[in-house]
C-alpha cells in the first residue's frame, strides 16, 4: 500500500501551499462514482499563461466572480462574503489543513452558472474565508471549482496559449494529446498519478491545479535526504487558509511520471505528495477523468528551469501593491534592510503595479547573485534597497 492510501485530500491550495482536507477520506482502487447531478460542461475560456492560476468566470446571483479550477479540492466552495447567495445550511464539516484542523459551514448549491450552464452537484458547497488567498496572489478569487464538479469532465489546459477548454469526448486517436498516464481517485475526489522521485522509489501524487508548487510527504522527503537524493534548499513560508505555513524544501535529483523525466524539481516537505502548476505548466494537459487518464504533451516551457534563488521575503498584496509580510532572518532581504510592513512601489525601476504575483515570484527566484532593486514606502518615506538573491 502506498503512503497516499493512508491520507485524505480535500485541498484548497493556492499560491505556493494552501491545503485543506476532509478527515477520513481514503482511496478508491480505480475510480470513484461520478456525481449523477453534475452535468456535462462545455466551452472555451481565456486564462493566464505559463502556470498562473486557472480562473474561470462564474455568475452567482448578480455577480460574476473568479473561481479557481482546483483538482485538489473535493468540493466546490465560495467565499464567506457570498454567504447570502448560498442555499440552505447543510451543517458544518471538519477540515484538516496544512496549518491544522478547523471547521467550515456547508450549504446547498446557489444559482451558479458558467456561461449559460448551471453548476450543481449532489454534494454541498463549502463556505470559506478566501481573503488570505486574494492577499497572497492579488487575484480576486471568490470561489473554487472542485472535483465534485470536475470528476465527470474532460478538459484541457493549454498553458502556452492561455486557454482552458472543455471537451465533449475522447478522440478516436488520442496520440496527439501526448503521453497517457493512468489516474486513480481518492474516495472524496482528488486524482492521483504514480510518480518516481528515484528509480527505486514509487508513490502516488495528488494532481493539484490549485497549487503552484510540488510537495513530498514528510517521511519520503526525509528518506530521500538521508539517501542523498534531495539537495536541501532554504526554508519556505507560505500563506494558508488560516495562517502561515513554514517548512523545508529541496531539489529532487530525478523525478519521473512514466517515461517523462525532469531533474532538479523543487519540492516542499509537507504531509502528502502533490504536483502543482509549476510541474504541469510544462505541458499541454488533457484531463479525461471519466476514462481515468490524463495526457501530457510537451509544451513550449517543457525545459523551464526551476526557481534557483530566494529573496527571503514573504509578500502579500494590499490595494494592488505587494507588502512585506515577513522577512527570513539572515536572508537576502533582511541583510538589505527590508522590514515588515514595507510597501513595494518600484521594482527594478518599474512600477510595482506592472508585476503580477506570478511575474514577481519569477523575478525574486530567478538567479543567485542577481541584485533586485526595490523602492519601498516605509511610513512617509521612500527608501531604496538592493536585494542580492541567495541560491536556494
N, C-alpha and C positions, 0 to 999 in steps of 0.2 A: 504493500500500500504506500503511495507517495504521501509526502507531508501535506500536500494540498488537500488530501481526503480528510484531514483532521481539522480543516479550517473552514470558516464561513466567510463570505464576502458579500455584503451589501455595501459597495464602495461608492462614495461620492468624492472622487479625488480630483482636485482642481489645482492649477498651477503646478507645483512640484509634487506635493504629497498631501492629499486630504482623503482619509479613508473612514468609512462608516460601514459596519456590517451588522446584519441581523444575527443575534445569538442563536445557535442551534442549527444552523444550516449544514448541509452535507453534500456529498457528490452523488449525482445520478450517473450510472455506469456509462451510458451512451448519450442520452439527451433527456431533457425534461419535456413534459407535455406542453404543447402550445396553448396559449390562452385563447379559449374559443371566442372571447368577447373582442379580441384585438382584430381589427380589420386590416386588409392589405393596404399598404401605403404606397404612394406614387409621387413623382415629381422630382425636379432637379433644383438645387439651391446653391447660391454662391456662398463660399465660406472662406476663412483665412487660409493662406498658403503656408507651406513649409513646416507644418506641425503646430500651427496656432490652434487654440481651442475650436472644436467643431460646434458651432452655434446655429440653431435653426429658429426661424420666426414663428412663434405660436400665438394665436389670438385667444385671449382669455377675457371673456366679457367684452368691455370696450377697449381693452388694452392689447397691444401687440408686444410680446416680451421675447427676450432671447433665452432659449433653452439649450443646455449643454447636452450633446449626444454622448451618453456615458454607458458603455458596455460593462463597466464595473459596478453599476448600480442595479440592484434587484428591482427596485420600484421607481416610478416617476415621482417627482417631488416639486413643490412650489414654495416660494419664499413666504416667510411669515407676513410680509406686507400685503400679500394677496389672499390672506385668510378669508376675507369677506366674500371672495368669489368661489370658495370651495364648497363642496356638498356637505351632507350630514356627517357628523363626527362618527368615526369608527373606533374611537378609543386611542390608547397610547401603545407604543411598542418600545421594547428595549433595543437599543442600538449599541454596537461596540465599535469604537473608532481607534485610530492610531494613537489618539490622545486620551483614551479611556471611555468607559461606558456612559451613556446618557439616554434619556427617554425623549421621544417625539410624539406629537399628535398625528393621527392619520384621519383621512376624510374620504367620502365618496368623491368620485371624479366631478370636476366642474365642467362647464361647457367650454372645452378646449378644442381648438381646431388648428390644423396645419394646412394652410390654404383653405379649401372647402372640405377637407377631410376631418371628420370627428375623431378625436383621440380619446380612447376609453378602453380599459381592460376590466377584468373581474376583480383585480387587486385594488386596494385603496391607494391614495396618493399620500405621501408624507409631507408634512409642513415643517420646513427647516429654515433657520436663520442663515441665509447665504451672504450676509453682509461681508463677512471676512473674505469670502471668495472674490467679491467685487473689489474689495480693497487690495487683494493680492494680485489681481490681474488687470484692473482698470477696464474690465468688461462688464456690461450690465446684465450679469447672469441672474435671472429670476426664476429659473426652473431647470429641471433635469429630466431628460427622457431616458428611462432605464430599460432593463431587459424584459420587464413585463410587457412593454410595448414593442421592443425590438426583436424579441425572440422569434416572431413569425415573419420577420422582414428579411429581404435580400437588399443589400445596399452597397454602394461603392464610394470610397473616399479617395479622390484624386488630389493629393497634397501639392502636386506640381501646378495644376490648373486652378486649384481652389474651388473644386466642385464636389458637392455631395449629391448623389443620385440614388433614388430607389429603383430597384429592378423588379420587373414583373415575374421573371422566371430565370432558371439557369439556361444557358445556351446549349445547343446540341454539342458544340465543341468548345470547351472552356479553356483550351490551352492558351488562348490569348490573354486570359486572366492571370497567368503566371503559375507559380508553384502552388500546388494544392496541399493544404495542411488540415488534418482532421481536428475537429473541435469536440470537446465534451463540455458538460454544463454542471455547475453546482445546482443543488436542488432548488435554490431560490433564484437561479437565473444566470449569474455571471459565467462567461465562457472561459474554458481552459484549453491551452495547447501545450504540447510537450516540448520542452527546451533542454539544452545541454550546456551548462556552464563548465564544460570539461568533457573530454572524450568518454570518461567512465562515470559521469555524473548526469543523471536524468531526473527531471522533476516537472511538475505541472506549473504553468504560469498563467495568471489571470490576464486576459486581454482587456486592457483598461484604457479606453479612449477618453476617459475623464481625467487622466493623469498626464503630465508632461514626461516625468522620468520613469525609471525602472527600479524594481526593488527585489531583494533576496531575503528569504526567511532567515531569521537571526542565526539559527543553528547551522544552516547551509553556508551563510556568509562567513561565520567563524571557522567552519571546517575548511573552506577554501582559503581563508587567510593562513591557517595552520599549514596547509599544503603548498603555500607559496603561489597560489593561482590568482589571488587578488592583490593588487598593489593598493595599499590603503591610501585614501585621499584625505582631504580636510573634512572636518565635521560639517553638518548642514543644519540649518534652521529653516523651517517651512511653516507656512500658515495652514492650520487645520480648522475643522468646523467650529471648535470652541476655544482653542488656544494654540500656541506654537508647539511644533514637534521638533525635537532635536535628536540627532543621531550621527552615525558614521556612514561613510560611503567609500567606495573604492572602484577600481577598474578590473574587470574580469579579463584574463588573458585571451580567452577564446569562448565565444558563445554561438550556438547554432540552433536553428529551427529547421529540421530536416536537412537538406543539402545547403541551406543558406547560412553563411557564417560571417561573423563580424569579430574583430579583435579590439580589445581595449574599451568595450562598452562600460559605461559608468552605472553602478547600481548602489542604491541606498540600503542600509540594513534596517529591515522592518519585520513585521510579524508574518509576512506572506510573500510569495513570489508574484511579480507582476511585470508586464511590459506596457509602457505608455506611448504617447505620441512621438517622443523622440526616436523610439525604435521604428514605429510603423510609418512615420513620415518619409522614410527612405524608400517606400514602396507605394504603388497604387494598390490599395487594399480592397478586395471584394469580400463581403461577409455574406455567406449563404447559410444562415443559421438553420432554416428548415431542413436542409440536407446534411447539416453537420460539418461544414467545411468553411475555411477562409482561403483566399487566394492572394499570393504576394507576387506582384510584378515589379521588378526593379524600376525605380523612378530616377529622376534627374539628380536627386541628392542621395543616391544609394551609398556613395563613398563619403558622405558628410562626416567630418571628424567630430568626435565627442567634445563636450566642453573641456578645456585643458587648464583653465585658470580659475582663480577665486579672488573676489574683492573683499570678502569678509563682511559684506553688507547684507542685511535683510531689509527689503523695501516694501512699503505699502503705498497705495495711491489715494490721495485726497484731493478733491477738486481738480482732477486731471493732472496732478503733478506727483512724482514719486517722492516719498518722505522716508527718511531713515527710521526704521522700526527698531533695529538693534545693530550693534557693531561687535563682531567677534574679537575678543581680547587678543592682542598681539597680531591681528590680521592686518592686511594692507590698508584698509580704511581707518583702522584705529591708529596705525603708525602715521598716517597722513593727517590725522586730527579731526576726522568727522565724528559727529556725535548725534545721538537721538535728541530731538526730532528735526534735524536739519531737513530743509526742503530743497530738492534739486531743481534749479531753474535753468541751467545750461549744462550741456554735456558735450565735451569736445567741440566747443564753440557753436553748437546748435541749440536751439530752444528745446528744453526738456519735453515739451508737448509734441515734438517731432518723433519721439520714440514711443512705441507701444511696449507692453510688458515683454513681449517676445524679443523684439529687437534690442531692448536694453539688456535683457538677460544674455543674449548672444554677445553683446559688446563686453559685458563685465565678466564673461567666462572665456574670452576669445584666445588670449595668448599670454603666457607667463612673461613678465618683464615689460609688458605694454603699459605705458602711462596714460591713464584716462583723466582728462581734465574735467573737474566738476566745479561749477559755481553753485553755491548753496546760500539760501536765505536762513539766517540764524537771528531770530528776533527781528530787529530793524536794520540789520547789517547784511551785506552780501559778501561772502568770503570765497576765496579761490583755493582749490586743493588739486593736487595731482596724486592719484591713487595708482601705485605701481602694482599690477596684478601678480600674485604669487602662483606658482604651479600648484595644481590641485591633484 
